[in-house]
């Protein structure tokens, strides 16, 4: 029997994934229902993209099959695919350079290299201050 304390991190990650529309698709291609997290960028990614991220040396974890620290869960909850897209694809003209689907590994690998290694479309995202909570 799984204790609630062991189950809570996965539940939190899944809740964050369900709560944000962008997290329901892979951060790097058009695949639906990503089952991995790239800890380097706090993004939800599909199995295909997770393999390419591993090739680049990025840290990947399966959502349900991994042990999660509270720091990792907090990092994921402060990131996500929407924020990552603003940062890593902020300068991308999707009409001229559409994101690849997961079927063409060579195009996908080249796209991820341009996106994360060469930072072709990178834009600085301003930090938003946390709202002050009423006492």
C-alpha positions in Angstrom: 0.0 0.0 0.0 1.4 3.4 -1.0 1.4 6.0 1.8 -0.1 9.4 1.1 3.3 11.1 1.7 4.8 9.1 -1.1 1.9 9.7 -3.4 1.6 13.4 -2.8 4.4 14.6 -5.1 3.0 12.8 -8.1 -0.5 14.0 -7.4 0.9 17.6 -7.2 2.7 17.2 -10.5 -0.3 15.7 -12.2 -2.6 18.4 -10.8 -0.3 21.1 -12.2 -0.2 19.4 -15.5 -4.0 19.2 -15.7 -4.5 22.8 -14.5 -2.5 24.4 -17.3 -3.5 23.8 -20.9 0.0 24.1 -22.2 1.2 21.3 -19.9 -1.2 18.8 -21.6 1.1 18.7 -24.7 4.8 18.2 -25.0 6.8 21.4 -24.6 8.9 20.5 -27.7 6.6 18.9 -30.2 2.9 18.4 -30.9 2.5 15.2 -28.9 -0.4 15.0 -26.4 -0.2 13.7 -22.9 3.4 14.0 -22.0 4.6 11.6 -19.3 8.0 12.9 -18.5 9.5 16.1 -17.0 12.6 17.8 -18.1 14.0 19.2 -14.8 16.5 21.5 -16.6 13.6 23.5 -18.0 10.7 22.5 -15.7 8.7 21.3 -18.7 6.4 18.3 -19.5 7.7 16.3 -22.5 6.8 13.2 -24.4 8.8 10.0 -24.5 10.4 10.8 -27.9 11.5 14.3 -26.7 12.7 12.9 -23.4 15.1 10.7 -25.2 16.5 13.6 -27.2 16.8 15.7 -24.0 18.8 12.8 -22.5 21.1 12.9 -25.5 21.8 16.6 -24.7 22.5 15.6 -21.1 19.3 17.1 -19.6 17.8 15.6 -16.5 14.6 13.7 -17.3 12.2 11.9 -14.9 9.1 9.9 -15.6 6.2 11.4 -13.8 4.7 8.3 -12.3 7.8 6.1 -12.0 10.2 8.4 -10.3 10.8 9.6 -6.7 10.3 13.3 -6.4 11.8 15.7 -3.8 9.7 18.6 -2.6 12.3 21.0 -4.2 11.8 19.3 -7.6 8.0 19.5 -7.3 8.2 23.1 -6.3 10.5 23.9 -9.3 8.0 22.2 -11.7 5.1 24.1 -10.2 7.0 27.4 -10.7 7.7 26.5 -14.3 5.7 24.6 -16.8 5.3 24.6 -20.6 3.7 28.0 -20.9 6.5 29.9 -19.1 9.1 27.8 -21.0 7.5 28.7 -24.3 7.6 32.4 -23.5 11.2 32.1 -22.6 12.6 29.6 -25.1 10.3 30.3 -28.1 9.6 34.0 -27.5 11.3 35.0 -30.7 9.9 32.2 -32.9 7.7 33.0 -35.8 5.6 29.9 -35.9 4.4 30.7 -39.4 7.9 30.6 -40.8 9.3 27.9 -38.5 6.6 25.6 -37.2 7.3 23.3 -34.3 8.0 19.7 -35.5 5.9 16.7 -34.6 7.4 13.7 -32.9 7.5 11.6 -36.1 10.7 13.1 -37.6 13.5 12.5 -35.1 16.1 14.4 -37.1 14.0 17.5 -37.4 13.0 17.2 -33.8 16.6 16.9 -32.6 17.7 19.9 -34.8 14.8 21.9 -33.4 15.7 21.1 -29.8 19.4 22.0 -30.5 18.3 25.4 -31.9 15.9 25.9 -29.0 18.0 25.0 -26.0 21.7 24.9 -27.1 21.9 27.7 -29.6 19.0 29.7 -27.9 17.8 30.9 -31.3 14.4 32.1 -30.1 15.3 32.8 -26.4 13.8 35.9 -24.8 14.2 37.1 -21.2 10.9 36.7 -19.3 10.5 39.3 -16.6 9.8 37.9 -13.1 6.4 38.6 -11.8 6.2 39.5 -8.1 4.1 37.2 -6.0 0.9 39.0 -4.8 1.0 40.1 -1.2 -1.4 38.1 0.9 -3.7 39.8 3.2 -3.1 39.3 6.9 
